[in-house]
């Protein structure tokens, strides 16, 4: 996992993007397209400009965009994420490049898992969640998406227990930046 602190301008754009997305996601459970598209365009343009002084940033930005979109699109196809989450992580990848995006992804996954466990315990759904995970694994083993046979497995269903993933991405990004600042001193 890479912990390299992006340039200050990149950090400012990244924080503005993820914090705005978190607010929108918590309040409305949606992340607007104008925000994510702007994040992608600004990220690619900014890294194209910065590439003149640090070769490879533009290519890393495009790879970050593509890899983030691909990984999160698979989760979207399984109905484990919303489309806004896919576009937000693609924008994050475009802003920070693929090695840093992978670090953000890992930290976000770990923190998201911890936050989900807290939510499951707080809502008294430990046993139900255990059985749902077993069901998901058995369906995946058979090559079927779990939401096809159990509607609460679809992130879009009101019966589903979910976190606003935009907020989780924001928290994961802040932790990544803190770790990067600590390890690159």
Secondary structure in CASP SS format (residue, H / E / C, confidence):
PFRMAT SS
TARGET T0000
AUTHOR 0000-0000-0000
METHOD secondary structure of the structure
MODEL  1
X C 1.00
X C 1.00
X C 1.00
X C 1.00
X C 1.00
X C 1.00
X C 1.00
X H 1.00
X H 1.00
X H 1.00
X H 1.00
X H 1.00
X H 1.00
X H 1.00
X H 1.00
X H 1.00
X H 1.00
X H 1.00
X H 1.00
X H 1.00
X H 1.00
X H 1.00
X H 1.00
X H 1.00
X H 1.00
X H 1.00
X H 1.00
X H 1.00
X C 1.00
X C 1.00
X C 1.00
X C 1.00
X H 1.00
X H 1.00
X H 1.00
X H 1.00
X H 1.00
X H 1.00
X H 1.00
X H 1.00
X H 1.00
X H 1.00
X H 1.00
X H 1.00
X H 1.00
X H 1.00
X H 1.00
X H 1.00
X H 1.00
X H 1.00
X C 1.00
X C 1.00
X C 1.00
X C 1.00
X C 1.00
X C 1.00
X H 1.00
X H 1.00
X H 1.00
X H 1.00
X H 1.00
X H 1.00
X H 1.00
X H 1.00
X H 1.00
X H 1.00
X H 1.00
X H 1.00
X H 1.00
X H 1.00
X H 1.00
X H 1.00
X H 1.00
X H 1.00
X H 1.00
X H 1.00
X H 1.00
X C 1.00
X C 1.00
X C 1.00
X C 1.00
X C 1.00
X H 1.00
X H 1.00
X H 1.00
X H 1.00
X H 1.00
X H 1.00
X H 1.00
X H 1.00
X H 1.00
X H 1.00
X H 1.00
X H 1.00
X H 1.00
X H 1.00
X C 1.00
X H 1.00
X H 1.00
X H 1.00
X H 1.00
X H 1.00
X H 1.00
X H 1.00
X H 1.00
X H 1.00
X H 1.00
X H 1.00
X H 1.00
X H 1.00
X H 1.00
X H 1.00
X H 1.00
X H 1.00
X H 1.00
X H 1.00
X H 1.00
X H 1.00
X H 1.00
X H 1.00
X H 1.00
X H 1.00
X C 1.00
X C 1.00
X C 1.00
X H 1.00
X H 1.00
X H 1.00
X H 1.00
X H 1.00
X H 1.00
X H 1.00
X H 1.00
X H 1.00
X H 1.00
X H 1.00
X H 1.00
X H 1.00
X H 1.00
X H 1.00
X H 1.00
X C 1.00
X C 1.00
X C 1.00
X C 1.00
X H 1.00
X H 1.00
X H 1.00
X C 1.00
X C 1.00
X H 1.00
X H 1.00
X H 1.00
X C 1.00
X C 1.00
X C 1.00
X C 1.00
X C 1.00
X C 1.00
X C 1.00
X C 1.00
X C 1.00
X C 1.00
X C 1.00
X H 1.00
X H 1.00
X H 1.00
X H 1.00
X H 1.00
X H 1.00
X H 1.00
X H 1.00
X H 1.00
X H 1.00
X H 1.00
X H 1.00
X H 1.00
X H 1.00
X H 1.00
X H 1.00
X H 1.00
X H 1.00
X H 1.00
X C 1.00
X C 1.00
END
